[in-house]
């Protein structure tokens, strides 16, 4: 725990982690609240609810790169002020409109979404020293897991007490207030001085970064596919009442894995971790009931957070500080796309080859792609290893030297 005590003693990192959890919790509550609002209050179908959530997801994913680029160019306050105004206005009206108006306003809000995941991660990278970086990112992944578990629970609890339109308004108001809090605190987004110029995209949008985006997409293909297949497996066992507990224990395994990864003293390739995630997903094929499925999910979860954390860690070494806002936006968009594709492919696999086959398909995707990316990128990784550069630098392309390769970032 020495690594984590040192990180939590760092005021800049501690502030970023606390703010990150506060801002992300209402964000994770939105999906379930939107679904219930569309079905229960507007009297629409689950398909229409899914379409709405899909529109918000796609618009949010597409907004990530250009919103992150604005953060790189303008700084936190100037970049998110338009988001606060537009998102706040859209969600003040959307809960009280019909379905077409809700889709339009929710999509517009998604297109101007506050890039909270990128901002928090950049602030963590900026505040942490080179030795603290991995542990700090692991703690950030833990706060994401906690927000992911708490947000939907609070949303469902509120729906049981208040009308869904007011719950939707409250959730999004808290989200905007979190953005206002980020604006007021004005987290440091650069490790040294704030005059570091933005880095041209052509200097880092190259093979190593593109490989990281592919790895990030495949990791969420695997995770989303596994999640949907676990749901189908529980239905097949006739024990859906265990589903919430199984998901929580799967998340606990991820949380413990993230903490373990952050405590080690040398980096592990995100592609090796992705291959390992695929490998430990295979045993889910042999689940014979809710107990064995839950136990095997816990083991597979142990590789979830480390895989995603390692991806951000490696991005910070491939992309120089002046381009990380946009780079994190691209990586986040790749993960969102992977989530959508993973759910779609898992659904097809479940219908065609059954639950066991769907687990095998998801596991194979992670194992094969992770292994291939590791073999393809290994020469570059060795050439650009942190040991080959002075402490406190970002492993980047030639522009890193031109701009002094200052460490850190301008967050999930």
Secondary structure per residue as TSV (DSSP state, phi and psi in degrees):
chain	resnum	aa	ss	phi	psi
A	1	X	-	360.0	-2.5
A	2	X	H	-60.3	-38.6
A	3	X	H	-61.6	-41.2
A	4	X	H	-75.2	-33.8
A	5	X	H	-62.6	-39.8
A	6	X	H	-65.9	-40.9
A	7	X	H	-65.8	-46.1
A	8	X	H	-69.6	-17.8
A	9	X	T	-80.0	-9.5
A	10	X	-	-85.0	111.3
A	11	X	H	-58.7	-39.6
A	12	X	H	-65.1	-44.7
A	13	X	H	-69.0	-41.7
A	14	X	H	-60.6	-43.1
A	15	X	H	-63.4	-43.3
A	16	X	H	-63.4	-40.4
A	17	X	H	-66.6	-43.2
A	18	X	H	-65.7	-46.2
A	19	X	H	-63.0	-38.6
A	20	X	H	-59.7	-44.4
A	21	X	H	-66.3	-41.0
A	22	X	H	-64.3	-40.2
A	23	X	H	-78.3	-34.4
A	24	X	H	-77.3	-26.5
A	25	X	H	-59.2	-50.5
A	26	X	H	-66.0	-28.1
A	27	X	H	-59.8	-43.0
A	28	X	H	-74.9	-15.7
A	29	X	H	-81.5	-16.2
A	30	X	H	-61.8	-44.3
A	31	X	H	-58.0	-49.9
A	32	X	H	-69.2	-37.0
A	33	X	H	-67.6	-41.8
A	34	X	H	-61.1	-43.9
A	35	X	H	-60.9	-48.9
A	36	X	H	-65.5	-38.4
A	37	X	I	-62.1	-45.0
A	38	X	I	-65.9	-44.0
A	39	X	I	-77.2	-46.6
A	40	X	I	-82.8	-46.2
A	41	X	I	-88.8	-44.3
A	42	X	S	-87.3	-9.4
A	43	X	-	67.4	29.4
A	44	X	-	-97.4	177.1
A	45	X	-	-85.9	166.8
A	46	X	H	-66.2	-30.7
A	47	X	H	-63.3	-41.1
A	48	X	H	-69.1	-34.4
A	49	X	H	-64.2	-42.5
A	50	X	H	-63.4	-38.6
A	51	X	H	-61.5	-43.4
A	52	X	H	-62.6	-48.1
A	53	X	H	-61.2	-37.4
A	54	X	H	-64.3	-40.9
A	55	X	H	-62.0	-45.7
A	56	X	H	-61.9	-42.5
A	57	X	H	-63.5	-46.1
A	58	X	H	-65.0	-45.7
A	59	X	H	-62.7	-40.1
A	60	X	H	-65.4	-41.7
A	61	X	H	-64.3	-43.4
A	62	X	H	-67.6	-27.7
A	63	X	H	-77.3	-20.4
A	64	X	H	-54.6	-54.1
A	65	X	H	-61.8	-46.3
A	66	X	H	-76.1	-29.6
A	67	X	H	-67.9	-39.4
A	68	X	H	-65.1	-36.9
A	69	X	H	-64.1	-37.1
A	70	X	H	-63.5	-38.3
A	71	X	H	-61.8	-41.8
A	72	X	H	-61.9	-40.2
A	73	X	H	-84.0	-40.0
A	74	X	H	-106.3	-16.1
A	75	X	-	90.1	168.4
A	76	X	H	-60.9	-52.8
A	77	X	H	-64.6	-48.2
A	78	X	H	-68.5	-29.8
A	79	X	H	-75.8	-38.0
A	80	X	H	-95.3	-9.9
A	81	X	H	-59.1	-46.9
A	82	X	H	-60.0	-35.8
A	83	X	H	-62.5	-44.1
A	84	X	H	-59.2	-42.5
A	85	X	H	-70.5	-46.9
A	86	X	H	-73.5	-47.0
A	87	X	H	-62.7	-42.0
A	88	X	H	-61.8	-42.4
A	89	X	H	-66.7	-45.1
A	90	X	H	-60.0	-46.1
A	91	X	H	-80.2	-13.2
A	92	X	H	-73.7	-24.4
A	93	X	H	-101.5	-40.5
A	94	X	H	-54.7	-41.4
A	95	X	T	-62.7	-16.8
A	96	X	T	-111.4	13.6
A	97	X	S	-105.2	174.2
A	98	X	-	-77.0	-176.4
A	99	X	H	-61.9	-47.5
A	100	X	H	-59.7	-43.4
A	101	X	H	-64.4	-36.9
A	102	X	H	-64.1	-43.5
A	103	X	H	-62.1	-45.3
A	104	X	H	-63.7	-48.7
A	105	X	H	-70.8	-38.1
A	106	X	H	-66.3	-38.8
A	107	X	H	-64.3	-42.3
A	108	X	H	-63.2	-40.9
A	109	X	H	-64.4	-39.2
A	110	X	H	-63.8	-37.7
A	111	X	H	-67.1	-21.8
A	112	X	T	-113.0	23.0
A	113	X	-	-54.9	141.9
A	114	X	-	-69.1	122.4
A	115	X	-	-76.2	66.1
A	116	X	H	-66.8	-38.1
A	117	X	H	-65.1	-45.8
A	118	X	H	-65.4	-42.0
A	119	X	H	-62.1	-47.0
A	120	X	H	-63.5	-44.0
A	121	X	H	-66.9	-36.6
A	122	X	H	-65.7	-39.0
A	123	X	H	-65.7	-38.2
A	124	X	H	-63.7	-44.8
A	125	X	H	-64.1	-37.2
A	126	X	H	-69.2	-37.1
A	127	X	H	-84.4	-23.6
A	128	X	S	-86.6	146.1
A	129	X	-	-77.1	171.6
A	130	X	T	-56.8	-42.2
A	131	X	T	-70.7	-25.7
A	132	X	T	-90.1	-12.5
A	133	X	H	-57.6	-48.3
A	134	X	H	-65.5	-42.6
A	135	X	H	-65.9	-38.5
A	136	X	H	-64.9	-43.1
A	137	X	H	-67.1	-33.7
A	138	X	H	-64.8	-42.5
A	139	X	H	-63.5	-36.4
A	140	X	H	-62.8	-41.2
A	141	X	H	-64.4	-34.2
A	142	X	H	-65.8	-42.3
A	143	X	H	-65.4	-34.1
A	144	X	H	-63.6	-45.2
A	145	X	H	-59.2	-43.1
A	146	X	H	-65.6	-42.4
A	147	X	H	-64.3	-38.6
A	148	X	H	-64.0	-35.1
A	149	X	H	-79.8	-37.8
A	150	X	H	-80.4	-40.9
A	151	X	H	-55.1	-56.4
A	152	X	H	-60.8	-36.5
A	153	X	H	-61.7	-46.1
A	154	X	H	-65.5	-38.4
A	155	X	H	-62.6	-45.5
A	156	X	H	-64.5	-40.5
A	157	X	H	-62.0	-41.3
A	158	X	H	-66.9	-37.0
A	159	X	H	-62.9	-30.3
A	160	X	T	-72.6	-10.7
A	161	X	T	-113.8	-41.2
A	162	X	S	-117.7	160.8
A	163	X	-	-58.6	145.4
A	164	X	H	-62.7	-32.0
A	165	X	H	-63.9	-40.2
A	166	X	H	-74.0	-33.0
A	167	X	H	-65.3	-42.8
A	168	X	H	-61.1	-43.1
A	169	X	H	-62.3	-43.1
A	170	X	H	-65.7	-43.0
A	171	X	H	-61.4	-47.3
A	172	X	H	-73.7	-27.5
A	173	X	H	-66.2	-40.9
A	174	X	H	-63.7	-37.5
A	175	X	H	-62.3	-45.7
A	176	X	H	-67.2	-40.2
A	177	X	H	-61.2	-35.4
A	178	X	H	-62.5	-40.2
A	179	X	H	-63.6	-39.0
A	180	X	H	-62.1	-39.4
A	181	X	H	-64.0	-40.9
A	182	X	H	-60.3	-41.3
A	183	X	H	-64.2	-41.5
A	184	X	H	-68.9	-43.4
A	185	X	H	-71.5	-33.5
A	186	X	T	53.3	65.8
A	187	X	-	-54.1	136.5
A	188	X	-	-62.8	127.4
A	189	X	-	-109.5	2.8
A	190	X	S	-131.9	145.2
A	191	X	S	-75.1	-32.5
A	192	X	S	-114.8	-94.3
A	193	X	-	-105.2	157.6
A	194	X	T	-88.6	7.2
A	195	X	T	-98.2	5.2
A	196	X	-	-58.5	122.8
A	197	X	-	-71.8	153.4
A	198	X	-	-60.6	148.4
A	199	X	-	-95.6	131.6
A	200	X	-	-57.6	141.1
A	201	X	G	-60.0	-34.7
A	202	X	G	-64.8	-16.6
A	203	X	G	-81.9	-19.5
A	204	X	T	-128.7	-15.1
A	205	X	-	-79.9	72.1
A	206	X	S	-130.7	-169.7
A	207	X	H	-52.0	-51.8
A	208	X	H	-59.6	-39.9
A	209	X	H	-71.1	-41.2
A	210	X	H	-62.8	-36.2
A	211	X	H	-62.8	-39.9
A	212	X	H	-62.4	-39.5
A	213	X	H	-66.1	-40.7
A	214	X	H	-62.8	-45.1
A	215	X	H	-61.0	-41.0
A	216	X	H	-64.1	-41.6
A	217	X	H	-64.5	-44.3
A	218	X	H	-68.0	-34.8
A	219	X	H	-61.4	-40.3
A	220	X	H	-79.3	-25.8
A	221	X	H	-58.5	-46.4
A	222	X	H	-63.8	-47.4
A	223	X	H	-67.7	-44.5
A	224	X	H	-65.9	-39.8
A	225	X	H	-64.2	-41.0
A	226	X	H	-64.6	-42.1
A	227	X	H	-60.7	-48.4
A	228	X	H	-64.8	-37.9
A	229	X	H	-69.6	-34.3
A	230	X	H	-61.4	-42.1
A	231	X	H	-60.2	-46.4
A	232	X	H	-64.0	-38.6
A	233	X	H	-63.9	-42.4
A	234	X	H	-63.8	-38.2
A	235	X	H	-64.3	-39.1
A	236	X	H	-65.9	-33.9
A	237	X	H	-75.9	-14.2
A	238	X	T	72.8	26.3
A	239	X	-	-130.0	53.4
A	240	X	G	-64.4	-19.4
A	241	X	G	-65.3	-19.0
A	242	X	G	-87.1	-5.3
A	243	X	H	-61.0	-45.7
A	244	X	H	-60.9	-41.7
A	245	X	H	-65.6	-40.7
A	246	X	H	-61.9	-44.8
A	247	X	H	-63.9	-40.0
A	248	X	H	-64.5	-40.5
A	249	X	H	-71.1	-34.9
A	250	X	H	-60.2	-44.9
A	251	X	H	-64.8	-35.5
A	252	X	H	-63.9	-40.6
A	253	X	H	-60.8	-40.9
A	254	X	H	-63.4	-42.7
A	255	X	H	-61.7	-46.3
A	256	X	H	-65.7	-38.4
A	257	X	H	-63.5	-40.5
A	258	X	H	-63.5	-41.9
A	259	X	H	-64.4	-39.8
A	260	X	H	-65.0	-44.5
A	261	X	H	-60.8	-41.7
A	262	X	H	-69.0	-17.7
A	263	X	H	-89.7	-13.7
A	264	X	S	-77.3	160.1
A	265	X	S	-104.5	5.9
A	266	X	S	-140.1	147.1
A	267	X	-	-69.4	149.8
A	268	X	-	-119.2	132.8
A	269	X	-	-57.3	133.3
A	270	X	H	-62.2	-26.9
A	271	X	H	-75.4	-35.8
A	272	X	H	-64.1	-40.2
A	273	X	H	-66.6	-37.3
A	274	X	H	-64.0	-43.1
A	275	X	H	-63.1	-39.6
A	276	X	H	-65.1	-37.4
A	277	X	H	-62.3	-41.2
A	278	X	H	-64.0	-40.1
A	279	X	H	-63.7	-44.2
A	280	X	H	-79.8	-5.6
A	281	X	H	-82.7	-25.7
A	282	X	G	-55.1	-42.2
A	283	X	G	-59.8	-18.2
A	284	X	G	-59.9	-21.7
A	285	X	G	-58.5	-31.5
A	286	X	G	-93.4	8.5
A	287	X	-	-65.0	132.8
A	288	X	-	-113.4	-2.4
A	289	X	S	-174.2	177.9
A	290	X	H	-61.9	-32.7
A	291	X	H	-69.5	-49.9
A	292	X	H	-66.8	-36.3
A	293	X	H	-63.1	-42.4
A	294	X	H	-65.0	-43.6
A	295	X	H	-63.1	-43.0
A	296	X	H	-70.3	-33.4
A	297	X	H	-65.2	-38.1
A	298	X	H	-59.3	-44.0
A	299	X	H	-65.3	-44.7
A	300	X	H	-66.4	-32.1
A	301	X	H	-63.5	-23.1
A	302	X	T	-60.9	-22.2
A	303	X	T	-99.5	-4.5
A	304	X	H	-67.1	-64.8
A	305	X	H	-60.5	-41.2
A	306	X	H	-59.2	-38.5
A	307	X	H	-62.8	-45.8
A	308	X	H	-71.3	-38.7
A	309	X	H	-65.1	-43.2
A	310	X	H	-61.7	-33.3
A	311	X	H	-62.6	-43.2
A	312	X	H	-68.4	-39.4
A	313	X	H	-60.1	-46.2
A	314	X	H	-68.9	-34.1
A	315	X	H	-60.1	-39.5
A	316	X	H	-65.5	-18.0
A	317	X	H	-96.7	-17.9
A	318	X	H	-94.7	-34.4
A	319	X	S	-107.6	126.2
A	320	X	-	-67.6	163.9
A	321	X	G	-55.4	-39.3
A	322	X	G	-71.4	-4.7
A	323	X	G	-122.6	6.2
A	324	X	H	-72.7	-26.8
A	325	X	H	-61.2	-49.9
A	326	X	H	-67.7	-40.2
A	327	X	H	-62.1	-42.9
A	328	X	H	-64.6	-32.3
A	329	X	H	-65.1	-43.1
A	330	X	H	-64.0	-43.3
A	331	X	H	-63.2	-42.0
A	332	X	H	-63.9	-38.2
A	333	X	H	-64.4	-38.6
A	334	X	H	-63.7	-39.3
A	335	X	H	-67.1	-39.5
A	336	X	H	-64.1	-43.4
A	337	X	H	-61.9	-40.6
A	338	X	H	-62.8	-38.0
A	339	X	H	-61.6	-45.1
A	340	X	H	-64.8	-45.0
A	341	X	H	-66.4	-39.1
A	342	X	H	-61.9	-43.1
A	343	X	H	-65.1	-40.0
A	344	X	H	-66.2	-47.1
A	345	X	H	-65.2	-37.4
A	346	X	H	-65.1	-40.1
A	347	X	H	-60.5	-43.2
A	348	X	H	-64.5	-43.4
A	349	X	H	-64.0	-41.0
A	350	X	H	-61.9	-41.3
A	351	X	H	-71.4	-28.8
A	352	X	H	-99.3	-42.3
A	353	X	H	-119.4	2.4
A	354	X	H	86.1	176.5
A	355	X	H	-62.0	-46.5
A	356	X	H	-62.9	-39.8
A	357	X	H	-66.2	-36.1
A	358	X	H	-65.7	-41.0
A	359	X	H	-59.4	-42.4
A	360	X	H	-65.1	-39.8
A	361	X	H	-63.4	-46.9
A	362	X	H	-62.1	-44.9
A	363	X	H	-63.8	-41.2
A	364	X	H	-64.3	-38.7
A	365	X	H	-58.5	-46.5
A	366	X	H	-67.3	-44.4
A	367	X	H	-65.0	-47.5
A	368	X	H	-69.1	-51.8
A	369	X	H	-65.3	-42.1
A	370	X	H	-60.1	-43.3
A	371	X	H	-65.6	-43.9
A	372	X	H	-64.0	-46.3
A	373	X	H	-63.8	-36.1
A	374	X	H	-64.1	-44.2
A	375	X	H	-67.9	-36.8
A	376	X	H	-73.0	-39.3
A	377	X	H	-94.7	-5.7
A	378	X	H	-58.2	-43.9
A	379	X	H	-59.0	-41.6
A	380	X	H	-66.3	-40.7
A	381	X	H	-62.3	-40.9
A	382	X	H	-67.5	-38.7
A	383	X	H	-69.0	-31.2
A	384	X	T	-106.7	22.1
A	385	X	-	-63.5	151.5
A	386	X	G	-56.9	-27.9
A	387	X	G	-69.9	-18.9
A	388	X	G	-87.9	-0.8
A	389	X	S	-130.0	164.0
A	390	X	-	-69.9	152.8
A	391	X	T	-60.9	142.1
A	392	X	T	91.6	8.3
A	393	X	B	-106.8	162.4
A	394	X	-	-101.7	129.0
A	395	X	-	-68.0	111.0
A	396	X	-	-142.8	-176.6
A	397	X	-	-84.2	-171.8
A	398	X	T	-56.8	-28.7
A	399	X	H	-61.6	-23.6
A	400	X	H	-58.9	-42.0
A	401	X	H	-70.1	-38.0
A	402	X	H	-62.7	-33.3
A	403	X	T	-105.2	15.0
A	404	X	T	83.6	-0.3
A	405	X	T	45.1	47.3
A	406	X	B	-68.8	144.3
A	407	X	-	-87.1	161.0
A	408	X	S	97.4	-156.0
A	409	X	-	-150.6	170.9
A	410	X	-	-61.4	360.0
A	411	X	-	360.0	360.0
A	412	X	-	360.0	360.0
